Amino acid sequence: MKVKVAVIGAGGFANMMHFPSLKEIEDVELCAVCDLIYERARNTAEKFQIEKVYTDYKKMIEETAPDAVYIIVAPHHLFDVAFFCLSQGLNVFMEKPPGITIHQAKRFAQLAEQKGTITMVGFQRRYAPVMVEAKRRIDERGGMVHCQANFFKHHIGLPPYYEGAVDLLTCDVIHSLDTLRWMAGEPKKVKSIVKNNFADYPNMFLALIEFDSGATGILSTNWTSGKRIYSVEMHGKGIIAFADPEKEAVFFKDNSEEPEILKTQEAAGSDELFKYAGFYFENKHFIECLKEKKQPATNLLDAYKTMEFVELIYASTF
Ligand SMILES: NC(=O)c1ccc[n+]([C@@H]2O[C@H](COP(=O)([O-])OP(=O)(O)OC[C@H]3O[C@@H](n4cnc5c(N)ncnc54)[C@H](O)[C@@H]3O)[C@@H](O)[C@H]2O)c1
């Protein structure tokens, strides 16, 4: 049986990553799309052959009765929409961050639990094929000893995200915190540095972390570096993996000089960014969880823990 999906928000990101992913998943029936801007919803509907077009998401939900709703709107526009959908007992996929404050994320998680809905937050790096394979190889040798998450962008001279409606750490650096949790467990002790580089808002976040698993971790992120780079290091027993989910994973093991290189396109079996970057696989995970009536790995309760990690970084500066 097909899973009936309705989407709220037909902006650039949804069109680039989520609509192509959902379109390729056989078990999905994309039944309706809604955007405040009618032309956007209509153009998306034409491109992905979606029958129904709306500008009012409440009307869309009432008329189409979907099995799940995707909410892909700007973070500061998320709360009322997601609160309504969760209140209706709907299964919800939302993009990161799950709210612009930890209070919003907590409210979502509480409501989802009360209503027993299946939820997911878009932390696609956990689902990117080279990342999955790198972690599998570390786990095979007894698990993570140490890990590092790097995230750099070139954001010099630009205003903060959404004119400052949400801080950079919560909005974007959160990907690295989520990946660290995925690699090593829950953070136990943190020492961090938060700095403004060439800007009047925080745009560099560094931290040394000890996890409850006993593993250690490093966060190294800066929005005034010369290029967008997202990468991780995973250290296990006699093995190290350097992975960029959009490029490749490079493995060294047992003192060998020869690296083993796994290209991301090869791991994903596709040259499409929406596939090898992890979006297709996170969407597939959500749909499978809906069918099996179980919670996805990055459900709202889990994402709330990543929001707690955000708070911990701010609270642990020295
Ligand atoms: N996972 C990632 O790596 C990643 C990358 C980029 C963006 N994102 C996330 O994707 C989300 C969307 O980003 P974007 O850049 O596409 O935003 P956008 O502003 O371009 O698109 C959002 C769309 O939602 C519509 N919208 C807003 N409120 C609505 C409502 N109440 N009803 C119907 N439509 C409504 C807007 O009209 C707009 O077309 C954000 O949460 C962002 O954080 C995630």
The ligand as an SDF file (V2000), in Angstrom:
LIG
                    3D

 44 48  0  0  0  0  0  0  0  0999 V2000
   19.1810   19.6710    5.7070 N   0  0  0  0  0  0  0  0  0  0  0  0
   19.8640   20.6120    5.1000 C   0  0  0  0  0  0  0  0  0  0  0  0
   21.0590   20.4620    4.8090 O   0  0  0  0  0  0  0  0  0  0  0  0
   19.1840   21.8980    4.7430 C   0  0  0  0  0  0  0  0  0  0  0  0
   19.7590   22.7790    3.8220 C   0  0  0  0  0  0  0  0  0  0  0  0
   19.0670   23.9390    3.4940 C   0  0  0  0  0  0  0  0  0  0  0  0
   17.8530   24.2380    4.0960 C   0  0  0  0  0  0  0  0  0  0  0  0
   17.3390   23.3540    5.0140 N   0  0  0  0  0  0  0  0  0  0  0  0
   16.0660   23.6620    5.7040 C   0  0  0  0  0  0  0  0  0  0  0  0
   15.0000   23.6210    4.7830 O   0  0  0  0  0  0  0  0  0  0  0  0
   13.9660   24.4990    5.2180 C   0  0  0  0  0  0  0  0  0  0  0  0
   13.4960   25.3450    4.0600 C   0  0  0  0  0  0  0  0  0  0  0  0
   14.5420   26.0870    3.5410 O   0  0  0  0  0  0  0  0  0  0  0  0
   14.4070   26.9150    2.1680 P   0  0  0  0  0  0  0  0  0  0  0  0
   15.7120   27.6010    2.0000 O   0  0  0  0  0  0  0  0  0  0  0  0
   13.8710   26.0780    1.0710 O   0  0  0  0  0  0  0  0  0  0  0  0
   13.3080   27.9630    2.5710 O   0  0  0  0  0  0  0  0  0  0  0  0
   12.4320   28.8580    1.5690 P   0  0  0  0  0  0  0  0  0  0  0  0
   12.0220   30.0500    2.3860 O   0  0  0  0  0  0  0  0  0  0  0  0
   13.0990   29.0330    0.2680 O   0  0  0  0  0  0  0  0  0  0  0  0
   11.1460   27.9560    1.2990 O   0  0  0  0  0  0  0  0  0  0  0  0
   10.1490   27.7830    2.2300 C   0  0  0  0  0  0  0  0  0  0  0  0
    8.7940   27.8670    1.5090 C   0  0  0  0  0  0  0  0  0  0  0  0
    7.8060   27.6480    2.4870 O   0  0  0  0  0  0  0  0  0  0  0  0
    6.7060   28.4980    2.1910 C   0  0  0  0  0  0  0  0  0  0  0  0
    5.9280   28.6700    3.4160 N   0  0  0  0  0  0  0  0  0  0  0  0
    6.2750   29.3130    4.5680 C   0  0  0  0  0  0  0  0  0  0  0  0
    5.2830   29.2590    5.4680 N   0  0  0  0  0  0  0  0  0  0  0  0
    4.2800   28.5500    4.8730 C   0  0  0  0  0  0  0  0  0  0  0  0
    2.9750   28.1890    5.2840 C   0  0  0  0  0  0  0  0  0  0  0  0
    2.4920   28.5170    6.4870 N   0  0  0  0  0  0  0  0  0  0  0  0
    2.1920   27.4900    4.4240 N   0  0  0  0  0  0  0  0  0  0  0  0
    2.6470   27.1590    3.1850 C   0  0  0  0  0  0  0  0  0  0  0  0
    3.8810   27.4930    2.7410 N   0  0  0  0  0  0  0  0  0  0  0  0
    4.6820   28.1840    3.5740 C   0  0  0  0  0  0  0  0  0  0  0  0
    7.3300   29.7750    1.6770 C   0  0  0  0  0  0  0  0  0  0  0  0
    6.4410   30.5270    0.8960 O   0  0  0  0  0  0  0  0  0  0  0  0
    8.4990   29.2280    0.8650 C   0  0  0  0  0  0  0  0  0  0  0  0
    8.1650   29.0230   -0.4890 O   0  0  0  0  0  0  0  0  0  0  0  0
   14.5420   25.2840    6.4080 C   0  0  0  0  0  0  0  0  0  0  0  0
   14.1030   24.7020    7.6100 O   0  0  0  0  0  0  0  0  0  0  0  0
   16.0400   25.0450    6.3140 C   0  0  0  0  0  0  0  0  0  0  0  0
   16.6790   25.0460    7.5860 O   0  0  0  0  0  0  0  0  0  0  0  0
   17.9670   22.2030    5.3270 C   0  0  0  0  0  0  0  0  0  0  0  0
  1  2  1  0
  2  3  2  0
  2  4  1  0
  4  5  1  0
  4 44  2  0
  5  6  2  0
  6  7  1  0
  7  8  2  0
  8  9  1  0
  8 44  1  0
  9 10  1  0
  9 42  1  0
 10 11  1  0
 11 12  1  0
 11 40  1  0
 12 13  1  0
 13 14  1  0
 14 15  2  0
 14 16  1  0
 14 17  1  0
 17 18  1  0
 18 19  2  0
 18 20  1  0
 18 21  1  0
 21 22  1  0
 22 23  1  0
 23 24  1  0
 23 38  1  0
 24 25  1  0
 25 26  1  0
 25 36  1  0
 26 27  1  0
 26 35  1  0
 27 28  2  0
 28 29  1  0
 29 30  1  0
 29 35  2  0
 30 31  1  0
 30 32  2  0
 32 33  1  0
 33 34  2  0
 34 35  1  0
 36 37  1  0
 36 38  1  0
 38 39  1  0
 40 41  1  0
 40 42  1  0
 42 43  1  0
M  CHG  2   8   1  16  -1
M  END
$$$$
